Amino acid sequence: MESIAIPIAFQVLLFLSLGVAFILGSTWIITTLRFYAHLRKLANGKDKDRPTEPLALPYAVPWLGNYIGLLIDQASFWAKMKKTLGPNHQLCTTRMGPAKCYIITGGQNIQAIFKMSRHLSTDPIERQILKSVFHIPDRDIDIVQQPARDDKGKATDMGKRNRKYDIEKIYENFLLAPRAVNMLTRKFLDVFGEALDQAPEILPLPEANSREAEWATVNFYEWLKDHMFTASTTAFLGSRVLEMNPDLAKDLWTLDEQFLNLVYGLPRFLARSGHEARDRLVNSASRWLDDAHNHGNIENSEDWDPYFGSRFFREKEKMDQKMGLDTKSRAGIKLAFLFAISSNAIPATGWMLLHILTSPTNILSRILSELRSCLLPNDDNNNTTTLSIAIPDLLTPTRTPLLHSLYTETLRYHVAFSLSRDVKSRCTIDGHLLLPGNTIMAPSWMMHRNNDLWTDPPADIFYPERFLATDEKTGEVSFSTAATGGGRYFPYGGGAHICPGRVFAKQEILAAVARVLVGFEFEFVDWVETGTERVVGKKSVDGRGFPGHKKGSMGLGVMAMEWDARVRVRRRMLGSG
């Protein structure tokens, strides 16, 4: 019988495949045995008196460890991790290339992170984002992160507040103080309302009330996103920046899609659109800053001006100049803040409005009733779209309890980010040892979507009334944050590193929701692919075709929509229902 010759190339491929399979299989077996050995020790109480690092999850790929699984599908990774650890363990160790990452869950452990700024730092993570995404050189990042020093020249160690250049004071005075943030919200609302009133795609109201306004058809989120970005950018940076750079929004949304690719350091040939959008944004913002300094007055004490925008950004620009940062670095820092606000507040507003407009329980009429109680008297005899919203009333939970509940539920359901810190010094959480040089990660998804914490209804159901409480004696319904305590709810982070833009973000979202609903009527047409009129198949978790979360958007904050809603829209008469 004649023998069959096996090609050399096939033999080599077979040998390599068997070698790879052996390495992956051996690694999986060894790391699995190590995991269960450690688990048995913990069960027997052998490490009770001597803290050890958290349980190390098994993995198959040497060196890379669990990195690939986490990168491909975070939701599946978290679910698998929870199943592997079981109900008695809330911390674990994952291998992420050259370093370890400690994954931390559990309300008490999350609260512990917020109180450990002496041991935990965001500096390396901030450096990576500023350098990789916004192209700020190490030299300027060193200046921004330069610590304050005591009389003996020793660096103080108090989290972010130990910075030589105290940005926290600027946040407190011009972004968090009630007068400052209310001014920003009012400016946003004025520009947003003007943009909506002048929107060419929607016909104006007739001069008399003898006939109804005419309908137009738009992709809802695309329409909202454009107008909100214009208003938010103008309120913060002034009107001049958009006049000089009409493609600013387009480039920022491209950067949003490519954000993780840049953070992970993908080279230009693998993430060309992200690199090019970033370069255009930095160059555009640099030209804007030069123009503002040439034609504006940075010492202007007004709340807002067209060149530098808000008082907050003027004060921030003065500090950046004092540090000696170059123009492109200063531009990158402004873009980073604009990006953080836009990429979270705008999609959150979109989610809120879509839930209201497509709700099977018809909460629109109840929300409108709350919003109308916040309108200021209108002198327009023609009863057109002239609207003025009392911001303090809008932000009062006793006035708008359902609106506040819906906002809180939107962040619980649609925010998925990983609270990340670098371990600066040896410390412990829940009896487990955390070693310097490694990273900790606390995924909000594990808390916000935990069915053990959110039970009525379960965590995977969006429930607008989840945060409403009814008084048993009076029957009065009120907004309640009782369910958000204990580290189970942290959409803006917490501790020394809590998001400084959180107050404005909330006010921007609620104001935008109010202005859209009071100013317009909507009729749902269909679910369509983003940026097109192509109808999508109505397959989703709830069976209604409501969009899910876009793949790859988990871990960044407010998750992106998988698709858009095609709606008919017309201007609403102020007296109409």
Stockholm file with secondary structure:
# STOCKHOLM 1.0

chainA/1-577         MESIAIPIAFQVLLFLSLGVAFILGSTWIITTLRFYAHLRKLANGKDKDRPTEPLALPYAVPWLGNYIGLLIDQASFWAKMKKTLGPNHQLCTTRMGPAKCYIITGGQNIQAIFKMSRHLSTDPIERQILKSVFHIPDRDIDIVQQPARDDKGKATDMGKRNRKYDIEKIYENFLLAPRAVNMLTRKFLDVFGEALDQAPEILPLPEANSREAEWATVNFYEWLKDHMFTASTTAFLGSRVLEMNPDLAKDLWTLDEQFLNLVYGLPRFLARSGHEARDRLVNSASRWLDDAHNHGNIENSEDWDPYFGSRFFREKEKMDQKMGLDTKSRAGIKLAFLFAISSNAIPATGWMLLHILTSPTNILSRILSELRSCLLPNDDNNNTTTLSIAIPDLLTPTRTPLLHSLYTETLRYHVAFSLSRDVKSRCTIDGHLLLPGNTIMAPSWMMHRNNDLWTDPPADIFYPERFLATDEKTGEVSFSTAATGGGRYFPYGGGAHICPGRVFAKQEILAAVARVLVGFEFEFVDWVETGTERVVGKKSVDGRGFPGHKKGSMGLGVMAMEWDARVRVRRRMLGSG
#=GR chainA/1-577 SS CCCCCCCHHHHHHHHHHHHHHHHHHHHHHHHHHHHHHHHHHHHHTTTSSSCCCCEECCCSSTTTTTHHHHHHCHHHHHHHHHHHHCTTCCEEEEEETTEEEEEECSHHHHHHHHTCTTTEESHHHHHHHHHHTTCCCHHHHHHHTCBCBCTTSCBCCSGGGGBSSCHHHHHIIIIISHHHHHHHHHHHHHHHHHHHHTCTTSCCCCSSTTSCCCCEEEEHHHHHHHHHHHHHHHHHHCSHHHHHCTTHHHHHHHHHHHHHHHHTTCCTTTSHHHHHHHHHHHHHHHHHHHHHHHHSCTTCCSSEETTTEEHHHHHHHHHHHHHTCCHHHHHHHHHHHHHHHHHHHHHHHHHHHHHHHTCTTCCHHHHHHHHHTTBCCCCCTTCCSCCCBCHHHHTCTTTSHHHHHHHHHHHHHHEEEEEEEEECSCEEETTEEECTTCEEEEEHHHHHTCTTTCBTTBTTSCCTTTTEEECTTTCCEEECCGGGTTTTCCTTCCGGGCCTTHHHHHHHHHHHHHHHHHHEEEEEEEEECTTSCCBCCCCCTTSSCCCCBCTTCTBEEECCBSSEEEEEEEECCTTCC
#=GC SS_cons         CCCCCCCHHHHHHHHHHHHHHHHHHHHHHHHHHHHHHHHHHHHHTTTSSSCCCCEECCCSSTTTTTHHHHHHCHHHHHHHHHHHHCTTCCEEEEEETTEEEEEECSHHHHHHHHTCTTTEESHHHHHHHHHHTTCCCHHHHHHHTCBCBCTTSCBCCSGGGGBSSCHHHHHIIIIISHHHHHHHHHHHHHHHHHHHHTCTTSCCCCSSTTSCCCCEEEEHHHHHHHHHHHHHHHHHHCSHHHHHCTTHHHHHHHHHHHHHHHHTTCCTTTSHHHHHHHHHHHHHHHHHHHHHHHHSCTTCCSSEETTTEEHHHHHHHHHHHHHTCCHHHHHHHHHHHHHHHHHHHHHHHHHHHHHHHTCTTCCHHHHHHHHHTTBCCCCCTTCCSCCCBCHHHHTCTTTSHHHHHHHHHHHHHHEEEEEEEEECSCEEETTEEECTTCEEEEEHHHHHTCTTTCBTTBTTSCCTTTTEEECTTTCCEEECCGGGTTTTCCTTCCGGGCCTTHHHHHHHHHHHHHHHHHHEEEEEEEEECTTSCCBCCCCCTTSSCCCCBCTTCTBEEECCBSSEEEEEEEECCTTCC
//
